[in-house]
């Protein structure tokens, strides 16, 4: 994974610079999401790995699948990735780009794990508290982890906020054995 991130980062950074210059963050976000989905398809991956398929043919298939949803820059990106055998990096390029876009827009991504599904009201209240704490807009995704027993674990930026029962029990066990 680290190697793929290393390969993808220069592409994502170049696209982010272009998106910033041309104020086309949303257009690039849409194009990269589409390209990542297409490149992640098993049939496209098999085609990309087939020794008898040329880069030109692969590019043609990708562009045909995407139709008119790519700009000239998006088409050039496809050609460049196929030429440099980096098509597999597209999902990671898209992920890194979205991180850069969020930073540019002042949005923090938060992943909230809870023992049970939070109601929309609970999630909204938690997001509001996070926004107040960090002073930025928070875009939250939720996942259920029954191993937490109760409470939540929040991954936001580089921080982990552990307010779970499992976390509290681990702290108590560490205190008792110290």
C-alpha positions as CSV (number, residue, x, y, z in Angstrom):
1,X,0.0,0.0,0.0
2,X,2.8,2.4,0.9
3,X,4.4,1.8,-2.5
4,X,1.1,2.5,-4.3
5,X,0.7,5.7,-2.3
6,X,4.3,6.7,-3.3
7,X,3.5,6.1,-7.0
8,X,0.1,7.9,-6.8
9,X,1.2,11.0,-4.8
10,X,2.9,12.9,-7.6
11,X,-0.1,12.5,-9.9
12,X,-2.5,13.5,-7.2
13,X,-0.4,16.6,-6.4
14,X,-0.2,17.6,-10.0
15,X,-3.9,17.3,-10.5
16,X,-4.5,19.2,-7.3
17,X,-2.3,22.1,-8.5
18,X,-4.2,22.2,-11.8
19,X,-7.6,22.0,-10.0
20,X,-6.5,24.9,-7.7
21,X,-5.2,27.0,-10.6
22,X,-8.4,26.5,-12.7
23,X,-10.8,26.3,-9.8
24,X,-12.0,22.9,-11.0
25,X,-11.9,20.8,-7.8
26,X,-15.4,19.4,-8.4
27,X,-14.8,18.5,-12.0
28,X,-11.6,16.7,-11.1
29,X,-13.3,15.0,-8.1
30,X,-16.0,13.6,-10.4
31,X,-13.5,12.5,-13.1
32,X,-11.2,10.8,-10.7
33,X,-14.1,9.0,-9.0
34,X,-15.3,7.7,-12.4
35,X,-11.8,6.7,-13.5
36,X,-11.1,5.0,-10.2
37,X,-14.3,3.0,-10.5
38,X,-13.6,2.0,-14.1
39,X,-9.9,1.2,-13.3
40,X,-11.0,-0.9,-10.3
41,X,-13.4,-3.1,-12.4
42,X,-12.1,-6.6,-12.7
43,X,-12.6,-6.8,-16.4
44,X,-10.6,-3.6,-17.0
45,X,-7.8,-4.8,-14.7
46,X,-7.7,-8.1,-16.6
47,X,-7.6,-6.2,-19.9
48,X,-4.8,-4.0,-18.6
49,X,-2.8,-7.1,-17.6
50,X,-3.3,-9.0,-20.8
51,X,-0.1,-9.2,-22.8
52,X,-1.8,-8.9,-26.2
53,X,-3.6,-5.6,-25.4
54,X,-1.6,-2.5,-26.4
55,X,-1.7,0.7,-24.4
56,X,-3.5,2.3,-27.3
57,X,-6.2,-0.3,-27.2
58,X,-6.5,0.0,-23.4
59,X,-6.7,3.8,-23.6
60,X,-9.4,3.5,-26.2
61,X,-11.5,1.1,-24.1
62,X,-11.2,3.4,-21.0
63,X,-12.1,6.5,-23.0
64,X,-15.1,4.7,-24.5
65,X,-16.3,3.6,-21.1
66,X,-16.0,7.1,-19.7
67,X,-17.7,8.6,-22.7
68,X,-17.9,12.4,-22.7
69,X,-17.4,12.7,-18.9
70,X,-13.7,13.5,-19.2
71,X,-12.2,16.8,-20.1
72,X,-9.1,17.1,-22.3
73,X,-7.0,17.0,-19.2
74,X,-8.8,13.9,-18.0
75,X,-8.1,12.2,-21.3
76,X,-4.5,13.2,-21.1
77,X,-4.3,11.7,-17.6
78,X,-5.7,8.4,-18.9
79,X,-3.1,8.3,-21.6
80,X,-0.3,9.2,-19.2
81,X,-1.3,6.5,-16.7
82,X,-1.6,3.8,-19.3
83,X,1.7,4.8,-20.9
84,X,3.5,4.7,-17.6
85,X,1.7,1.5,-16.4
86,X,0.1,3.3,-13.5
87,X,-3.6,2.5,-14.1
88,X,-3.7,0.5,-10.9
89,X,-2.8,3.6,-9.0
90,X,-6.0,5.4,-10.0
91,X,-8.1,4.6,-6.9
92,X,-5.2,5.8,-4.7
93,X,-4.7,8.9,-6.8
94,X,-8.4,9.7,-6.3
95,X,-8.2,9.1,-2.6
96,X,-5.2,11.4,-2.2
97,X,-6.8,14.0,-4.4
98,X,-9.9,14.0,-2.2
99,X,-7.7,14.5,0.9
100,X,-6.0,17.5,-0.8
101,X,-9.4,18.9,-1.8
102,X,-10.7,18.6,1.7
103,X,-7.6,20.5,3.1
104,X,-8.1,23.2,0.4
105,X,-11.7,23.5,1.3
106,X,-11.0,23.5,5.1
107,X,-12.9,20.3,5.7
108,X,-11.7,17.6,8.0
109,X,-12.6,13.9,7.3
110,X,-13.8,12.0,10.3
111,X,-14.4,8.3,10.6
112,X,-16.6,7.4,13.5
113,X,-16.8,3.9,14.7
114,X,-19.5,3.0,17.2
115,X,-20.7,-0.2,18.8
116,X,-24.2,0.5,17.4
117,X,-25.6,2.5,14.5
118,X,-25.9,6.2,15.6
119,X,-29.2,7.9,14.8
120,X,-29.0,10.9,12.4
121,X,-29.6,13.2,15.4
122,X,-26.8,11.6,17.4
123,X,-24.4,11.8,14.4
124,X,-25.3,15.4,13.7
125,X,-24.7,16.4,17.4
126,X,-21.4,14.6,17.4
127,X,-20.3,16.3,14.1
128,X,-21.4,19.7,15.6
129,X,-19.2,19.1,18.6
130,X,-16.2,18.1,16.4
131,X,-16.7,21.2,14.3
132,X,-16.7,23.3,17.4
133,X,-13.6,21.6,18.8
134,X,-11.6,21.8,15.5
135,X,-13.0,25.0,14.2
136,X,-13.5,23.5,10.7
137,X,-16.2,21.8,8.8
138,X,-16.3,18.0,9.4
139,X,-17.3,15.4,6.9
140,X,-18.1,12.3,8.9
141,X,-18.6,8.7,7.9
142,X,-19.9,6.1,10.3
143,X,-19.1,2.4,10.7
144,X,-20.3,-0.1,13.3
145,X,-17.8,-2.0,15.4
146,X,-19.5,-4.3,17.9
147,X,-16.1,-5.0,19.6
148,X,-16.2,-1.5,21.1
149,X,-19.0,-2.6,23.5
150,X,-20.3,1.0,23.7
151,X,-19.2,4.5,23.0
152,X,-17.3,5.7,19.9
153,X,-13.8,5.9,18.4
154,X,-13.2,8.9,16.2
155,X,-10.4,9.1,13.6
156,X,-10.1,12.7,12.5
157,X,-7.0,13.9,10.7
158,X,-4.0,12.4,12.6
159,X,-5.9,12.2,15.9
160,X,-7.8,9.3,17.4
161,X,-10.4,10.1,20.0
162,X,-11.2,6.9,22.0
163,X,-14.4,7.3,24.0
164,X,-15.3,3.6,23.8
165,X,-16.0,1.2,26.6
166,X,-13.2,-1.1,25.2
167,X,-10.8,1.9,25.4
168,X,-11.8,2.7,29.0
169,X,-11.4,-0.9,30.1
170,X,-7.9,-1.0,28.5
171,X,-7.0,2.2,30.4
172,X,-8.3,0.6,33.6
173,X,-6.3,-2.6,33.0
174,X,-3.2,-0.6,32.3
175,X,-3.6,1.4,35.5
176,X,-4.2,-1.7,37.6
177,X,-1.2,-3.6,36.2
178,X,1.2,-0.5,36.6
